[in-house]
Amino acid sequence: MLDHVVKGVTVVDGTGAPAYVADVGLRDGRIAVIGTVTEEARTVEDAAGLVLAPGFVDPHTHYDAQLFWDPYATPSLNHGVTTVAAGNCGFTLAPLNPARPDDADYTRRMMSKVEGMSLVALEEGAPWSWSSFGEYLDALEGRIAVNAGFMVGHCALRRYVMGADAVGGQPTERQLAEMLRLFHEAMEAGAWGFSTTQSSTHSDGDGKPVASRHALPAELLALSKAVGEHEGTQIEAIVAGCLDQFSDDEIDLFVEMSAVAGRPLNWNVLTIDAAVPARVPRQLEASERARKAGGRVVALTMPILTPMNMSLGTFCALNLIPGWGPILGLPVPERIERLGDPAVRAEMVRRGQSEEAGVFRRLTDFGRYVIGDTYSEANEGLTGRVVRDIAAERGQDPFTCIVEICVADGLRTVLWPMPTDNDPASWALRAETWRHEDVLLGGSDAGAHLDRMCGAPYTTRFIGDCLRGRRLVSLERAVQMLTDDPARLFGLRERGRIEEGFHADLVLFDPERIDAGKATLVHDLPGDSPRLDSQAIGITAVWVNGVEAIRGDVVTGAVPGKVLRSGQDTATVSTK
């Protein structure tokens, strides 16, 4: 007897092949039969007019902590994501040195600063009961609703071995050997691979460059080489040039890391903007050179414009604009005083619009900002208005107008920058770039920057756009880009397609309605901390390993997900 049958559904199987109508029967967590199902089943649903696709695979998340208090990985699961890759950017919660209990506090403060996670949620929402990476994986096993795979973070390895010297120091030969021992132990426990950051934007809770930023190439290559000694493994890495354009040294590093491992290396995120035509070819030069050297470098890029809010009151991307950090990092009264100085404002605008600002120049068209939540009588009626219009009424330049509004709210005002790359030329460039063999959709950062951005719904918004919006790719290709393509990159065994014998990770949706709702701020984290959420529209149901986990945008309470372990659940994707 079958467990469940979806009758008369339009199957988009993830391979890119044309859609077809069939019955799909599930049994024991697998897709048992596709065709005309006559066998009895415990439950049956008529899905005529609906689409059944493989569950979506998100290749770049930071759900490492959230899964402890939210085993459903919301809102990703609501939007059809059944498998998440975590442990990215060199940041993981394990291993933790049992001889230094304070390392857990350091890790929490680092994650709060660098990934925008609520410190209270980190403190109250996770048990912090592990030492080894294997113990961390075991703490999640059997209690999550999505499938999840985890890289080993370079910062955690360094901190475990070197303690406080991990920031600013270099490992001795013995310390590097211990780092490698720890890494191999984590890989044997099922870690997916190695992640690291060299990005100049990544600082710890003390404001210092995170531990991995102090690593020299020899250390990075030693750890990369170790990746290749295990089955079903990967590398994920971030450098400063990921934000704009790589330097020659950064390309050389990526190429060498991938080639020495013989494994793919993915990086995040390729920003596509027709106003900067040199960026895409420069960034993809790393991929071209890697293939010639026996490696593979894969760029992740988002197929939507991710809603992201800003603030002059709390840490956000504005702090990363050259020269802005020291001002926006001051205590609020001093910050307000400095922002009130016209010379200070003029210098901030100048530096924000200079070449050195790189990709952050996108945030400095202040007239295009929209005012979000406000908190003072002086700002009543401004929510939803465009700054350019308010500034014209007041006879001010846009940045001065923003500062005046924010100061009236004690800097609590929520600001929404309108994207500068929403033009037809940029969308055409995206469609062209997606065709490159080393470009993959992803980069949601789901689980991080919780009150600042909401990238998790990129799956439903992209499919809705392909069906009823720009139609840049077909439905079949869109589904393939969200399912089989990332599944093949990670070597996921028997996932990513609707095929008999494959795991029943599935999403059922209405093609006439599928979309993502507007990002809204909710207070549902431990400690009543806020995050942005987005309603899934048109998603009928989501199954993980054959068990219904979502029905009508509501979690069922089931936790059928698996911790996916390298070698066991992933096969080697060799680059040689």
C-alpha positions in Angstrom: 0.0 0.0 0.0 1.2 3.5 -0.8 1.4 6.2 1.8 0.0 9.0 -0.4 -0.9 9.6 -4.0 -1.0 12.9 -5.8 -3.5 12.4 -8.6 -3.5 14.0 -12.1 -0.7 16.5 -11.3 1.5 18.4 -13.7 5.0 17.0 -13.0 8.0 19.2 -13.5 10.7 16.7 -12.7 13.8 18.9 -12.2 15.7 17.7 -15.2 14.5 20.4 -17.5 12.4 18.0 -19.5 8.9 19.1 -20.6 6.2 18.9 -18.0 3.7 16.0 -18.1 0.6 14.9 -16.3 0.7 11.9 -14.1 -0.1 10.3 -10.7 2.7 10.2 -8.2 2.7 7.7 -5.4 4.8 7.9 -2.2 5.9 5.0 0.1 8.4 4.8 2.9 9.8 8.3 2.2 10.5 7.6 -1.4 8.8 8.2 -4.8 7.4 4.8 -5.4 5.5 5.2 -8.7 5.0 7.8 -11.4 2.3 7.2 -14.0 -1.2 5.9 -13.6 -1.5 4.7 -10.0 -4.1 2.0 -9.3 -2.6 0.7 -6.0 -4.4 1.6 -2.8 -3.1 4.4 -0.7 -3.7 5.6 2.8 -4.4 9.1 1.5 -5.1 10.5 -2.0 -5.5 14.1 -3.2 -6.7 15.4 -6.6 -4.0 17.9 -7.9 -5.4 18.6 -11.3 -4.1 22.0 -12.5 -1.4 22.1 -9.8 2.4 21.5 -10.4 4.5 19.0 -8.5 8.3 19.8 -8.4 11.2 18.5 -6.5 11.8 20.3 -3.2 14.1 23.3 -3.7 17.7 23.2 -2.6 19.1 26.4 -1.1 22.9 26.4 -1.5 23.7 29.2 0.9 22.1 29.6 4.3 23.0 30.3 7.9 20.4 28.1 9.7 23.1 26.7 12.0 21.5 28.2 15.1 17.9 28.8 14.0 17.2 25.1 13.5 17.4 24.6 17.3 14.5 27.0 18.0 12.8 26.7 14.6 13.2 23.2 13.2 11.1 24.2 10.2 13.7 26.7 8.9 10.9 29.2 8.3 10.3 30.8 6.0 12.4 28.7 3.6 10.3 25.5 4.1 7.1 27.5 3.5 8.6 28.5 0.1 9.3 25.0 -0.9 12.9 24.6 0.2 13.5 21.0 1.5 17.3 21.0 1.7 19.6 23.7 3.0 23.3 24.1 2.9 24.7 25.8 6.1 28.0 26.4 7.8 28.9 28.9 5.2 31.4 31.9 5.2 33.7 30.3 7.7 31.2 30.6 10.6 30.0 27.5 12.5 28.9 26.8 16.0 31.3 23.9 16.3 33.8 22.7 17.2 34.0 24.3 20.6 37.0 23.7 22.8 35.7 22.2 26.1 38.7 23.6 28.0 37.5 27.1 27.2 33.8 27.5 28.0 34.0 31.2 27.1 34.5 30.3 23.5 30.8 29.7 23.1 30.1 33.3 24.2 32.7 34.6 21.8 31.1 32.6 19.0 27.6 33.9 19.8 28.8 37.5 19.8 30.7 36.9 16.5 27.6 35.4 14.9 25.4 38.3 16.2 27.8 40.9 14.7 28.8 39.3 11.4 25.6 37.5 10.5 23.0 39.8 12.1 21.6 37.1 14.4 19.8 38.1 17.6 22.3 37.6 20.5 19.4 36.9 22.9 18.1 34.2 20.5 21.5 32.7 20.2 21.9 32.6 24.0 18.4 31.3 24.8 17.5 29.3 21.7 20.3 26.8 21.3 21.6 24.3 23.9 25.3 24.8 23.3 25.8 21.3 24.6 28.4 20.1 22.1 32.2 20.2 21.7 33.0 18.3 18.5 31.4 18.9 15.2 29.9 15.4 15.2 28.2 16.2 18.5 26.8 19.4 17.0 25.3 17.3 14.1 24.0 14.7 16.5 22.2 17.5 18.5 20.2 18.3 15.3 19.5 14.8 14.1 15.9 13.7 14.4 14.5 17.1 15.3 14.5 19.1 12.1 11.9 19.4 9.4 14.3 20.1 6.5 17.3 18.2 5.2 20.4 20.1 6.2 24.1 19.8 5.4 26.9 21.7 7.1 30.3 22.9 6.2 33.0 23.2 8.8 33.8 26.9 9.5 37.4 28.0 9.4 36.9 30.5 12.3 35.8 27.7 14.6 38.8 25.5 13.8 41.2 28.4 14.4 39.5 29.4 17.7 39.5 25.8 19.0 43.2 25.3 18.4 44.6 28.9 18.9 42.2 30.5 21.3 42.4 34.3 21.4 45.5 34.1 19.2 43.3 33.0 16.3 42.6 36.7 15.8 45.9 38.2 14.6 48.1 35.2 15.0 49.6 32.5 12.8 49.4 28.8 13.7 52.6 26.9 14.6 53.3 23.7 12.7 51.8 21.8 15.6 48.7 24.0 15.7 48.1 23.6 12.0 48.4 19.8 12.4 45.8 20.0 15.2 43.5 22.1 13.0 43.8 19.5 10.3 43.1 16.7 12.8 40.0 18.4 13.9 38.9 19.0 10.4 39.3 15.4 9.4 37.4 14.4 12.5 34.5 16.7 11.4 34.6 15.4 7.9 34.4 11.8 9.1 31.4 12.8 11.2 29.6 14.0 8.0 30.6 17.6 7.5 30.1 18.7 3.8 33.5 20.4 3.5 35.4 23.6 4.4 34.2 27.2 4.5 36.2 30.3 5.0 36.1 34.1 4.7 38.8 36.6 3.8 36.2 39.4 3.4 37.1 42.8 4.8 33.4 43.2 5.9 33.6 40.3 8.4 34.4 41.4 12.0 33.8 39.7 15.3 31.9 40.9 18.3 34.9 42.9 19.4 35.1 44.7 16.1 38.3 42.8 15.0 38.8 40.9 11.8 37.4 37.4 12.2 39.9 34.6 12.8 40.0 33.2 9.2 40.9 36.6 7.8 44.4 36.2 9.4 45.1 32.9 7.6 47.8 32.9 5.0 47.4 31.0 1.7 49.5 28.0 2.9 46.9 27.4 5.7 44.0 27.7 3.3 45.6 25.3 0.8 46.4 22.8 3.5 42.8 22.7 4.6 41.6 22.6 1.0 43.8 19.7 0.3 42.3 17.9 3.2 38.8 18.3 1.7 39.8 16.2 -1.2 40.7 13.3 1.1 37.0 12.7 1.9 34.0 11.6 -0.2 31.2 13.9 -1.2 32.9 17.2 -0.1 33.0 20.8 -1.2 34.6 24.2 -0.5 32.8 27.5 0.1 34.8 30.7 0.4 34.4 34.5 0.6 36.9 37.1 -0.3 36.7 40.9 -0.4 36.3 40.9 -4.2 33.0 38.9 -3.9 31.3 42.2 -3.3 32.5 43.8 -6.5 35.4 42.5 -8.6 38.2 40.1 -7.7 41.8 41.0 -7.6 44.3 38.7 -9.4 45.5 37.3 -6.1 41.9 36.4 -5.1 41.3 34.6 -8.4 44.6 32.7 -7.9 43.6 31.7 -4.4 40.2 30.4 -5.5 41.7 28.5 -8.4 44.4 26.9 -6.2 42.0 26.0 -3.4 39.7 24.2 -5.8 42.4 22.5 -7.8 44.3 21.2 -4.8 41.1 19.7 -3.4 39.8 18.5 -6.7 36.4 19.7 -5.5 34.1 22.5 -6.5 34.4 25.9 -4.7 31.3 28.1 -4.6 31.3 31.8 -3.6 28.6 34.3 -2.7 27.3 36.5 -4.3 27.6 37.6 -7.9 25.8 41.0 -8.2 24.6 41.6 -11.7 24.1 45.2 -12.7 24.1 46.5 -16.3 25.5 49.8 -14.9 28.7 47.9 -14.1 29.3 45.8 -17.3 32.8 44.8 -16.3 31.8 43.0 -13.2 30.3 39.7 -14.5 33.2 38.9 -16.9 35.7 39.7 -14.3 34.0 37.5 -11.6 33.6 34.6 -14.0 37.3 34.8 -15.0 37.8 32.8 -11.8 35.6 30.0 -13.2 37.3 30.0 -16.6 40.8 29.8 -15.0 39.8 27.1 -12.5 38.6 24.7 -15.2 41.9 25.0 -17.0 43.7 24.2 -13.7 41.6 21.2 -12.8 39.3 22.9 -10.4 35.8 24.5 -10.6 34.7 27.8 -9.1 30.9 28.4 -9.0 29.3 31.8 -8.5 26.0 32.0 -6.7 23.6 34.7 -7.8 20.1 35.7 -6.7 17.3 35.6 -9.3 15.3 38.3 -7.4 16.0 41.6 -5.9 16.1 40.8 -2.2 14.2 43.1 0.1 16.6 44.7 2.5 16.1 47.5 5.1 18.6 49.9 6.5 19.0 52.0 9.6 21.2 54.7 11.0 20.5 53.3 14.5 21.7 49.7 14.3 24.4 47.8 12.4 23.6 47.2 8.7 25.2 47.4 5.3 25.5 51.2 5.6 28.2 50.6 8.3 30.3 48.9 5.6 30.5 52.0 3.4 34.1 53.4 3.6 34.3 56.0 6.4 30.7 55.4 7.7 31.5 52.7 10.2 33.3 54.9 12.8 30.4 57.4 12.7 27.6 54.9 12.8 29.4 52.9 15.5 29.3 55.9 18.0 26.9 56.0 20.9 23.5 57.3 19.7 23.8 60.8 21.2 27.3 61.3 19.7 26.2 59.8 16.4 23.3 62.3 16.2 25.7 65.1 16.9 28.1 64.0 14.1 25.3 63.5 11.6 24.1 67.0 12.3 27.3 68.4 10.9 26.9 69.4 7.2 30.6 68.8 6.6 30.3 65.3 8.0 27.3 64.4 5.9 29.0 65.8 2.8 32.1 63.6 3.4 29.9 60.6 4.0 28.1 61.1 0.7 31.4 61.7 -1.1 33.0 58.5 0.1 29.8 56.5 -0.4 29.7 57.5 -4.0 33.4 57.0 -4.6 35.1 54.1 -6.4 36.4 52.7 -3.1 32.8 52.0 -2.0 32.5 49.3 -4.7 29.2 47.5 -4.6 28.0 49.7 -1.6 27.6 52.6 -4.0 24.3 51.0 -4.8 23.1 52.2 -1.3 23.9 55.9 -1.8 21.1 57.0 -4.1 19.3 58.4 -1.1 16.4 60.0 -3.0 15.3 56.4 -4.0 14.8 55.3 -0.4 11.4 54.6 1.0 10.5 55.4 4.6 9.5 52.4 6.6 8.4 52.2 10.2 8.6 55.6 12.1 8.3 56.3 15.8 7.8 60.0 16.4 4.9 62.5 16.0 7.2 64.5 13.7 7.3 61.7 11.2 3.7 60.8 11.2 2.4 60.1 7.7 5.9 59.5 6.2 5.8 55.7 6.1 5.7 54.5 2.6 6.8 57.8 1.1 9.8 58.2 -1.2 12.6 60.4 0.2 13.1 62.3 -3.0 9.5 63.7 -2.7 9.9 64.6 1.0 13.3 66.3 0.3 11.8 68.4 -2.5 9.0 69.5 -0.2 11.5 70.5 2.5 14.1 72.0 0.1 16.8 69.6 1.3 19.2 67.2 -0.3 18.0 63.6 0.1 20.7 62.5 2.6 20.0 65.5 4.9 16.3 64.7 4.6 17.0 61.1 5.7 19.1 62.2 8.6 16.5 64.7 9.8 13.8 62.0 9.7 15.9 59.4 11.5 17.0 61.9 14.2 13.4 62.7 15.0 13.0 59.0 15.7 16.1 58.7 17.8 17.7 56.9 14.8 15.1 54.0 15.0 13.5 54.8 11.5 13.4 51.8 9.1 14.7 52.7 5.6 14.0 50.7 2.5 16.4 51.4 -0.4 14.8 50.9 -3.8 17.1 48.8 -6.0 19.2 50.5 -8.7 19.5 47.4 -10.9 15.8 46.8 -11.6 16.1 48.0 -15.2 15.5 45.9 -18.4 19.2 45.8 -19.3 20.1 44.3 -15.9 17.4 41.7 -16.2 18.6 40.8 -19.7 22.1 40.5 -18.3 20.9 38.2 -15.6 19.2 35.9 -18.0 22.4 35.7 -20.1 24.6 35.1 -17.0 22.4 32.3 -15.8 23.3 30.3 -18.8 26.9 30.1 -17.8 27.9 26.6 -16.6 29.5 27.9 -13.4 26.6 30.2 -12.3 24.1 28.8 -9.8 21.0 30.4 -8.2 21.4 31.0 -4.5 22.7 33.3 -1.9 19.6 33.8 0.2 21.6 34.0 3.5 18.5 32.6 5.1 18.9 32.4 8.9 21.1 35.5 8.9 20.6 39.2 8.9 17.2 38.4 10.3 15.7 41.9 10.8 17.5 43.4 7.8 16.8 41.1 4.8 14.5 38.4 3.6 16.1 36.3 0.9 14.5 32.9 1.8 11.5 33.4 -0.6 13.6 33.7 -3.7 12.3 30.4 -4.9 8.6 31.2 -5.1 9.1 34.8 -6.3 11.4 33.5 -9.1 9.0 30.9 -10.3 6.1 33.4 -10.2 8.2 35.8 -12.2 9.0 33.0 -14.8 5.3 32.1 -15.1 3.6 35.5 -15.0 6.2 38.2 -15.0 9.4 38.7 -17.0 9.4 35.0 -18.2 13.2 35.0 -18.5 13.3 31.2 -18.5 10.7 28.4 -18.8 9.0 26.8 -15.8 10.9 23.6 -16.5 14.3 25.4 -16.5 13.4 27.5 -13.5 12.6 24.4 -11.5 15.8 22.7 -12.6 17.8 25.8 -11.5 16.3 25.5 -8.0 16.5 21.7 -7.7 18.7 19.5 -9.8 21.4 22.1 -10.5 22.3 22.6 -6.8 21.7 18.9 -6.0 24.3 18.0 -8.6 26.8 20.6 -7.4 26.7 19.1 -3.9 26.5 15.5 -5.1 23.2 14.9 -3.3 22.3 11.2 -3.5 18.8 10.6 -5.0 17.5 14.1 -4.4 16.7 17.0 -6.7 14.5 15.2 -9.2 11.1 13.5 -9.4 12.2 10.0 -10.2 11.1 6.6 -9.0 13.3 5.6 -6.1 14.4 9.1 -5.2 13.6 10.6 -1.8 10.2 12.2 -1.7 11.2 15.8 -1.2 8.4 17.6 -3.1 6.6 20.9 -3.4 3.0 21.2 -4.8 2.0 24.6 -6.0 -0.6 26.5 -8.0 1.1 28.0 -11.1 -1.5 30.7 -11.3 -0.7 32.0 -7.8 2.8 31.0 -6.7 4.6 34.0 -5.3 6.1 35.5 -2.1 4.3 38.1 0.0 5.8 41.4 1.1 8.5 41.2 3.8 7.1 42.1 7.2 8.7 42.4 10.6 7.6 39.9 13.2 8.7 39.3 16.8 8.8 35.5 17.1 12.5 34.7 17.9 13.6 33.7 21.4 13.6 36.8 23.6 10.9 38.4 21.4 13.6 39.4 18.9 12.5 40.6 15.5 13.0 39.1 12.0 11.6 39.7 8.6 9.1 37.1 7.3 7.3 36.6 4.0 4.1 34.7 3.3 4.3 31.9 0.8 1.5 32.3 -1.8 0.2 29.5 -3.9 2.1 26.7 -2.1 -0.3 23.8 -1.5 2.0 21.4 0.3 5.6 20.5 0.9 6.9 17.0 1.7 10.3 16.1 3.2 11.3 12.5 2.9 7.7 11.6 2.1 6.2 13.3 5.1 3.9 16.4 4.8 5.8 19.3 6.5 3.7 22.2 5.1 0.1 22.4 4.1 -1.3 25.8 3.0 1.7 27.8 4.3 1.4 26.3 7.8 3.8 23.8 9.3 2.3 20.5 10.2 4.6 19.9 13.2 6.3 16.9 11.6 10.1 16.8 11.7 11.0 14.4 8.9 14.3 16.1 7.9 17.7 14.5 7.9 21.2 15.8 8.7 22.8 15.0 5.4 26.3 13.7 5.9 29.1 13.7 3.4 29.9 10.4 1.8 26.7 8.8 3.1 24.2 11.3 1.6 26.5 13.0 -0.9 28.7 11.6 -3.6 32.0 13.1 -4.7 31.8 15.7 -7.4 35.4 15.6 -8.7 36.8 18.4 -10.8 39.6 16.3 -12.2 
